[in-house]
Amino acid sequence: MPERVRQAIARPVLSHRGPEFTEILRRSEEMLQPVLGTRNRVFFFSSSGTGMMEAALVNVLAPGERVLISTHGQFGERFVAIAGALGVRVDTLDIPWGLAPTAPQVEERIQNADYRAVVVVHNESSTGVVADLAAIGAALRGRDALLVVDSVSGLGGVEMRQDEWGVDIVASSSQKALMCPPGVGVISMSDKAWETANRGDRLPRFYWDFRKARAAVEKSETPFTTPVSLITGLHEALEMIHEEGLPRVLARHQRLSRALRAGCAALGLTSYPKAEKVSSTVVCLDVPEKLNGKDIVRRLKERYGTVIAGSRNKLDGRVIRIGTMGCVSAGDILTDLAHLEATLSELGWAVMPGAGLAAAAAILQEESYAR
């Protein structure tokens, strides 16, 4: 999170119905639309990303309707748990972790069943895989099924073209590539999704009712109390994204993640995902059999003050994950690699001193000249 965002959050708290804040909210929506790649209205909620996942489903599903959910990682599985708790009929598109769902796989399934929605995680941060939403959206075009997408860890760091790709609902939140603390949920809906959400036979909804949000956004408000300080921080973060230029922001995420992967490969840590498209916001790495990911994460924090992630699912101990999202620089990548090299060596893994730094620096220098 940039210092500018921290300073914005520290400003005096505004009235969430006052003219000063409504202008911040209006401008935040305006700046977020091109990041989403949409002309749809954008809704803000006091919520984490999981809240937006649930909200997306309760607004378009009815009891007994069927939903197809791609389970190519932890957050696809979370969608399954949410849908199950809501009492709808859940079918899964089971994809081996490390791969992404494909349009032909989706098309085959929707030909054999009547689905209200197909749910896909855009940037699966548990595996570092990016789904091809353009192809999946094309497969669903002209059909009744809605394409519902979680882009919590993607939006702002991985390209999103909601309107062009035919994504009906994008659910996201503030704490990843949008460079803010957690607490602000984001939703954008297509006209096709609204035709379903406006029906009165959907699942019970009150706080999550997008119809209330739509009425409020016409007045540049939210239907309920807004986390005004967090929205003020998000406004500042979006200003920074537009000052840098969205194409440059996306290219920076790609450059840094590519450099980090190259550096880690030089240290003997290969990329976990086998999919064609890999994440620009999180680098997910296989841990050699002689090592345990938990030990790497623990030592990095205790000895060097560097905090990375392991995994809290079936990949526990088998992978480590390093974020490259938001306010991250080339210096951060090189520091991570220096600390990782030292940690691996201390844990008994043979590394060539400086190899990771050299591999990353070569890419950073090469791509810097290319610009």
Buried (B, 14 or more C-beta within 10 A) or exposed (E): BBEBBEEBBEEEEBEBEEEEBBEBBBBBBEBBBBBBBBEBBBBBBBBBBBBBBBBBBBBBBBEEBBBBBBBBBBBBBBBBEBBEEBEBBBBBBEBEBBBBBBBEBBBEBBEEEEBBBBBBBBBBBBBBBBBBBBBBBBBBEEBEBBBBBBBBBBBBBBBBBBBEBBBBBBBBBBBBBBBBBBBBBBBBBBEBBBEBBEEEEBBEBEBBBBBBBBEBBEEBBBBEEBBBBBBBBBBBBBBBBBEEEBEEBBBBBBBBBBBBBBBBBBBBBEBBBEBEBBBBBBBBBBBBEEBBBBBBBEBBBEEBEBEBBBBEBEBEBBBBBBBBBBBBEBEBBBBBBBBBBBBBEEBEBEBEEEBBBBBBBBBBEEBEEEE
